[in-house]
Amino acid sequence: MLNSSEFILLHTTKFGENSIVLHTLSKVYGRKGLFVKSMPRRSMTSLFFPLSILEADIYETSRSKLFTARNVSSRYPLAGIRNNLSKSAMSMFISEVIYRVVRDGMNDPALYDMCERNILLLDALETDFSNFHLYFLLEFIIALGFSPDPDALAPFVGDRLPAVSRFVELPFSEAMLVPMSGELRNEIAEKLLKYIEYHTESSVNVNSLKVLRELFR
């Protein structure tokens, strides 16, 4: 069976010399691994970066859980993310969080819509996006079916509750302007990840958080 599908790239695994497995999130398949055969190295570099929104022809088979993707192309250039080091670091962080939390086979079209909307939003922002990854974590928590209200967050954020509560209550444009030190942002991100770990019973050991620590000191 052949379907044309749009998907968000979360992670890649090299397979042989010039083939690759794409770990993706889509509205049709949910979290799904896709096999791409014999891709030129240049295409791998230009297409497959964290949170790329791609489209391809998907060949389904009952013989394997791993479907094959052909004619892979970029749906949006996302130049605003690719050409900005801070945004690229955020996209690495966000993609790793989704990759580690959303289990293979899980399918929630609303989750996909939320992720795509936020990727395009991050790409479009020109200034005042240093708090964006915190905003995404809160949106992600809601999309997973949990409520990040102050009472629910209190056991995880401790004495940072006033700062987190203020952030939760503000509209997006104002939340992006909340002054925070890099140290505070990193601490809040770690505490929100602990909340996600607890409620999803998953291990969210996000390596790319170290990059954000270095960028937002």
Long-range contacts (C-beta under 8 A, 24 or more apart in sequence): 1-59, 1-60, 2-57, 2-58, 2-59, 2-60, 3-28, 3-57, 3-58, 3-60, 4-55, 4-56, 4-57, 4-58, 5-29, 5-55, 5-56, 5-58, 6-53, 6-54, 6-55, 6-75, 7-32, 7-34, 7-53, 7-54, 7-55, 7-56, 8-51, 8-52, 8-53, 8-54, 8-95, 8-98, 8-112, 8-115, 8-116, 8-119, 9-48, 9-49, 9-50, 9-51, 9-52, 9-53, 9-54, 9-95, 10-50, 10-51, 10-95, 10-96, 10-98, 10-99, 11-50, 11-95, 11-96, 11-99, 12-44, 12-48, 18-44, 20-44, 20-48, 21-66, 22-48, 22-54, 22-69, 23-99, 24-54, 25-98, 25-102, 25-111, 25-112, 25-115, 26-112, 27-109, 27-112, 27-113, 28-58, 29-58, 29-67, 29-107, 30-102, 30-105, 30-106, 30-107, 30-108, 30-112, 31-102, 31-103, 31-104, 31-105, 31-106, 31-107, 32-67, 32-104, 32-105, 33-65, 33-66, 33-67, 33-104, 34-58, 34-66, 34-67, 34-68, 34-69, 35-66, 35-67, 35-68, 35-69, 36-68, 36-69, 36-70, 36-72, 37-68, 37-70, 39-72, 43-72, 47-72, 47-73, 47-74, 49-82, 49-88, 49-91, 50-88, 50-91, 50-92, 50-94, 50-95, 50-96, 51-78, 51-81, 51-91, 51-94, 51-95, 51-119, 52-78, 53-78, 53-116, 53-119, 53-120, 76-120, 76-123, 78-119, 78-123, 79-123, 80-122, 80-123, 80-124, 80-125, 80-126, 81-119, 81-122, 81-123, 85-215, 86-129, 86-130, 86-215, 86-216, 87-122, 87-123, 87-125, 87-129, 89-208, 89-211, 89-212, 89-215, 90-122, 90-129, 90-132, 90-133, 90-136, 90-212, 91-119, 91-122, 92-208, 92-211, 93-133, 93-189, 93-206, 93-208, 93-209, 93-211, 93-212, 94-118, 94-119, 94-133, 94-136, 96-206, 96-207, 96-208, 97-137, 97-140, 97-193, 97-196, 97-204, 97-206, 98-140, 100-202, 100-203, 100-204, 100-205, 100-206, 101-140, 101-144, 101-196, 101-200, 101-202, 101-204, 103-202, 108-143, 110-143, 111-143, 111-144, 114-139, 114-140, 114-143, 115-143, 125-176, 128-176, 128-177, 129-176, 130-176, 130-180, 130-185, 130-216, 131-167, 131-175, 131-176, 131-178, 131-180, 131-185, 132-176, 133-185, 133-189, 133-212, 134-167, 134-185, 134-188, 134-189, 134-192, 135-167, 135-172, 135-175, 135-176, 137-189, 137-192, 137-193, 137-196, 138-167, 138-168, 138-192, 140-196, 141-192, 141-195, 141-196, 141-199, 144-196, 144-199, 144-200, 146-195, 146-199, 148-192, 148-195, 152-195, 153-192, 153-195, 156-191, 156-192, 156-194, 156-195, 156-198, 157-188, 157-191, 157-192, 157-195, 158-191, 160-184, 160-187, 160-188, 160-191, 163-188, 164-188, 164-191, 164-192, 182-213, 182-215, 182-216, 182-217, 183-217, 185-212, 185-216, 186-212, 186-213, 186-216
